[in-house]
Amino acid sequence: MSATVDFLAADLGASNGRVLLGKWDGTRFALEDLHRFQNGPVTVLGRLYWDVLSLWSEVKAGMARYAAAPHGALAGIGIDTWGVDFGLLDRAGRLLGNPVHYRDARTSGMIERVFSVVPKAELFDLTGIQFLELNTLFQLYSMRALDDPQLDSARTLLLMPDLFHYWLSGEQVAEYTIASTTQMLLARDRRWATKLLDRLDLPAGLLPRIVQPGTVVGPLLAQVAEETGVPAGTPVVASAGHDTGSAVAAIPGLDERSVYLSSGTWSLMGIEVPEPII
């Protein structure tokens, strides 16, 4: 490959975000920060939310900075974020409300309530992830327990990177690495735990099809292209949507004898193996 190829990425963490330009010249991949911004919770009437529309504006601002300068051919755009949080869409594909922050208190006591329906050992055997009240499963269960009307009005649940990919492309999917943070994914089968959700009276029909990292979700919408100056039709790519997954994927020389430690807002340690160890 002789010509330089460009990639745009938005990396949204739980406290800040950035839009980056990656340049591949056939032998070397170089990164350049285009735009940095803060990300923090907003409290309204005692509930903690993400300012998702501000984040969307910042992502587009970073894209516009890319478009304002001469660059090589743009091969794709991808976004990663923190895990577990989500937006709910109505039947017309519109966001029903600002996504609730994982630190909101609505999930207090929900782990024990779920365990009263699905035993702890069984739930871990199915999903294989640590029990944290912030996990998507317990967030959804709290909405059912608190009779939140958004849950019954919703037609689609999109995790945070998938929500941004939807706004970029108009396509609704669930990328695998971010889906794995929900405690609603069968770890061995890599598909949604629909029977588990049925037992908890949670609507499995909200969950879109799962795609693997690297899947082209769709072309960039003309409206977004017009706003940002980025060419319409640019591929929107489902990167490893969980920021930790993207970080681990970038580790050089990682094999089954290696241990990684990814530190950001959270610190996660692990190994890379072909199948989950549960």
SULBEL-V443645 format. One record per backbone hydrogen bond with DSSP energy under -0.5 kcal/mol. CO is the residue of the C=O (numbers start at 0). NH is the residue of the N-H. E is the energy in kcal/mol with one decimal. If there is no record, write none. Layout:
# SULBEL-V443645
co=CO nh=NH e=E
co=CO nh=NH e=E
This chain:
# SULBEL-V443645
co=3 nh=72 e=-0.8
co=4 nh=23 e=-2.7
co=5 nh=74 e=-3.3
co=5 nh=75 e=-0.6
co=6 nh=21 e=-3.1
co=7 nh=77 e=-1.9
co=8 nh=10 e=-0.5
co=8 nh=19 e=-3.4
co=9 nh=11 e=-0.6
co=9 nh=79 e=-2.4
co=10 nh=12 e=-0.7
co=10 nh=17 e=-1.5
co=14 nh=38 e=-2.3
co=15 nh=12 e=-2.9
co=16 nh=36 e=-2.4
co=17 nh=10 e=-2.9
co=18 nh=33 e=-2.8
co=18 nh=34 e=-1.5
co=19 nh=8 e=-2.3
co=19 nh=21 e=-0.5
co=20 nh=31 e=-2.1
co=21 nh=6 e=-2.3
co=22 nh=24 e=-0.5
co=22 nh=29 e=-2.7
co=23 nh=4 e=-2.5
co=27 nh=24 e=-1.9
co=27 nh=29 e=-0.6
co=29 nh=22 e=-2.9
co=31 nh=20 e=-2.8
co=34 nh=18 e=-2.6
co=36 nh=16 e=-3.0
co=39 nh=50 e=-0.6
co=41 nh=48 e=-2.8
co=43 nh=46 e=-1.9
co=46 nh=43 e=-2.6
co=46 nh=48 e=-0.5
co=47 nh=100 e=-2.6
co=48 nh=41 e=-2.5
co=49 nh=51 e=-1.7
co=50 nh=54 e=-1.9
co=51 nh=55 e=-2.3
co=52 nh=56 e=-2.0
co=53 nh=57 e=-2.2
co=54 nh=58 e=-2.4
co=55 nh=59 e=-2.2
co=56 nh=60 e=-2.0
co=57 nh=61 e=-2.2
co=58 nh=62 e=-2.0
co=59 nh=63 e=-2.4
co=60 nh=64 e=-1.8
co=61 nh=65 e=-1.7
co=62 nh=66 e=-2.3
co=63 nh=67 e=-1.5
co=65 nh=68 e=-1.4
co=72 nh=5 e=-3.2
co=72 nh=74 e=-0.7
co=75 nh=7 e=-2.5
co=76 nh=236 e=-3.2
co=77 nh=9 e=-2.1
co=79 nh=11 e=-2.7
co=80 nh=242 e=-2.9
co=82 nh=84 e=-1.5
co=84 nh=159 e=-1.6
co=86 nh=157 e=-2.6
co=87 nh=95 e=-3.1
co=88 nh=154 e=-3.2
co=88 nh=155 e=-1.4
co=89 nh=92 e=-2.1
co=93 nh=89 e=-2.6
co=98 nh=49 e=-2.7
co=100 nh=103 e=-2.1
co=103 nh=106 e=-0.8
co=104 nh=107 e=-2.0
co=106 nh=109 e=-2.3
co=108 nh=112 e=-1.3
co=109 nh=113 e=-2.5
co=110 nh=114 e=-2.5
co=111 nh=115 e=-1.1
co=113 nh=116 e=-1.8
co=113 nh=117 e=-3.1
co=118 nh=122 e=-2.5
co=119 nh=123 e=-2.4
co=120 nh=124 e=-2.2
co=121 nh=125 e=-1.9
co=122 nh=126 e=-2.4
co=123 nh=127 e=-2.5
co=125 nh=186 e=-2.2
co=129 nh=131 e=-0.8
co=131 nh=134 e=-2.1
co=134 nh=137 e=-0.7
co=134 nh=138 e=-1.8
co=135 nh=139 e=-2.8
co=136 nh=140 e=-2.2
co=137 nh=141 e=-1.9
co=138 nh=142 e=-1.6
co=139 nh=143 e=-2.0
co=140 nh=144 e=-2.8
co=141 nh=145 e=-2.5
co=142 nh=147 e=-3.0
co=143 nh=146 e=-1.1
co=147 nh=150 e=-1.3
co=147 nh=151 e=-0.6
co=148 nh=152 e=-1.5
co=149 nh=153 e=-1.6
co=155 nh=88 e=-2.8
co=156 nh=207 e=-0.6
co=157 nh=86 e=-2.8
co=158 nh=162 e=-2.4
co=159 nh=163 e=-1.9
co=160 nh=164 e=-2.4
co=161 nh=165 e=-2.1
co=162 nh=166 e=-2.2
co=163 nh=167 e=-1.8
co=164 nh=168 e=-2.3
co=165 nh=169 e=-3.3
co=167 nh=220 e=-2.9
co=170 nh=172 e=-0.6
co=173 nh=210 e=-2.4
co=174 nh=178 e=-2.1
co=175 nh=179 e=-1.7
co=177 nh=180 e=-1.3
co=178 nh=181 e=-1.6
co=178 nh=183 e=-0.5
co=181 nh=136 e=-2.2
co=183 nh=192 e=-3.0
co=184 nh=186 e=-0.7
co=185 nh=189 e=-2.5
co=185 nh=190 e=-0.6
co=190 nh=185 e=-3.2
co=191 nh=193 e=-1.8
co=192 nh=196 e=-2.0
co=193 nh=197 e=-2.3
co=194 nh=198 e=-1.9
co=195 nh=199 e=-1.2
co=196 nh=201 e=-2.8
co=197 nh=200 e=-1.5
co=201 nh=203 e=-1.1
co=202 nh=205 e=-1.7
co=203 nh=206 e=-1.7
co=205 nh=156 e=-2.6
co=208 nh=173 e=-2.6
co=210 nh=175 e=-2.4
co=211 nh=214 e=-1.8
co=214 nh=216 e=-0.8
co=214 nh=237 e=-3.1
co=217 nh=235 e=-3.1
co=219 nh=232 e=-1.8
co=220 nh=224 e=-2.3
co=221 nh=225 e=-2.4
co=222 nh=226 e=-1.9
co=223 nh=227 e=-2.1
co=224 nh=228 e=-2.7
co=230 nh=233 e=-1.5
co=233 nh=219 e=-1.9
co=234 nh=76 e=-2.0
co=234 nh=236 e=-0.6
co=235 nh=216 e=-2.5
co=235 nh=217 e=-1.2
co=236 nh=238 e=-1.6
co=237 nh=213 e=-3.2
co=237 nh=214 e=-0.6
co=238 nh=240 e=-1.2
co=240 nh=80 e=-2.8
co=241 nh=245 e=-2.2
co=242 nh=246 e=-2.2
co=243 nh=247 e=-2.6
co=244 nh=248 e=-2.3
co=245 nh=249 e=-1.1
co=247 nh=250 e=-1.6
co=250 nh=253 e=-0.9
co=254 nh=257 e=-1.9
co=259 nh=269 e=-1.9
co=260 nh=262 e=-0.6
co=261 nh=263 e=-0.5
co=261 nh=267 e=-2.7
co=265 nh=263 e=-3.2
co=267 nh=261 e=-3.0
co=269 nh=259 e=-2.7
co=270 nh=272 e=-0.6
co=275 nh=277 e=-0.7
